[in-house]
Amino acid sequence: MTVAETLRDRIFDGEIAPGSHLMEITLANELGVSRTPVRGAMARLADEGLLVYLPNKGFQVRRFNAKDVFDAFSVRATLEGMCCRLISERGLDGTALSQLTAMLDEQHELLHHTGEWSEGRAARWQDLNLAFHRKLLALADNRWLTEAVQRASQLPLIFDSKLRPHNRDASMLLHRHEQALQALAEHCRIVESLGRQEASESEAFMRDHINTRRDMLVLYLNQKNPTRTRALV
């Protein structure tokens, strides 16, 4: 793992808190490297928006708020909508459509399995949901688009290094049973429109799908920290 990857994971996992100042010498000694790769890693994370450079103070971990979530999810909605448009215009072959259908079947089996909706099942839903979105990006076959979506998904305020919610409240908000069922229905509409090569419809379905999650998270964050987050209407 590179120095940049190590620092990025620590920021996402909360080991390095928002507002923390990063010290080159301390990190170099801790990681067993010279100051040069540490300096390069911090510059890279600043380019990614995870760090900010303050004159005479060095690099600091950026603080994120509800507006950042709103803006990042809005970008994701546009980009992943574009992803579906590209797939629709190109057309899905039988193999790709079968793979997407199999993913929907697995999601359906999980969500309609009898028994209590537990944190374990919610975590499994998160894995299946993430795999579905990544599969669509792979089918779009556009490296620049994939990288842009990955960057827009980098939100330490919400997700850790594995793109799982940071805390139980956020996890259950994003992945409670009722919300997961709604998301599955939206996934089905997206795949159906892709299969019919309805570019405008599939793009709109995906955009609305992500914006629904955006609005839920922004509301949650504004209610949780009304004095530290910027209200959005």
Secondary structure, DSSP 8 states (H G I E B T S, - for coil): --HHHHHHHHHHTTSS-TT-B--HHHHHHHHTS-HHHHHHHHHHHHHTTSEEEETTTEEEE----HHHHHHHHHHHHHHHHHHHHHHHHH---HHHHHHHHHHHHHHHHHHTSSS---HHHHHHHHHHHHHHHHHHHHHHT-HHHHHHHHHHT--TTTB-TTS-BSSHHHHHHHH-HHHHHHHHHHHHHHHHHHHTT-HHHHHHHHHHHHHHHHHHHHHHHHHH-TTTS----
